[in-house]
Amino acid sequence: MHNKAEITAVKISPYNFSDPQLWFSTCERTFALGVPKAITDTCTKFNYIVSNLPPEAAAILRDLIITPDETDPYGAIKAQLIQRTGESSQQEIRKLLTGEELGDKKPSEILMTMNRRASSHNVPKELMLELFLQ
């Protein structure tokens, strides 16, 4: 009986500069759906992430791509990509307090964006509602 090497292939969605944390969550769900088996190896995840980054994001992570972390390359690139391309806490709070233009967005979309920004800063729901109604 021959033992065939099983190759798992998944399709990663395009990188989302506006919400890197959401993009990684989507990638992790995609890794879990791998056929014939889920992708769990940190080096394999790292390689998928690197091969699916747009050139602008790859340039930001050049150091980690050229010299990957030896113990957890996926965890390291995930943490650094979120840190280097995501909004800082100050930027999130500033946008939360100044509000967003409605433009062509629905009010519910604005509220979801505000809730996402507020969730990592433990903003009380009453304050969120007050900010939203302004």
ZICOR-V188123 format. One record per pair of residues at least 6 apart in sequence whose C-alpha atoms are under 6 Angstrom apart, sorted by sequence separation. I is the first residue (numbers start at 1). J is the second residue. D is the distance in Angstrom with one decimal. If there is no record, write none. Layout:
i->{I	I}
j->{J	J}
d->{D	D}
//
This chain:
i->{32	16	31	31	10	92	8	8	46	46	45	42	20}
j->{38	23	38	39	34	117	34	35	73	74	74	74	82}
d->{4.6	5.9	5.7	5.0	5.8	5.8	5.9	5.5	5.9	4.4	5.9	5.2	5.5}
//
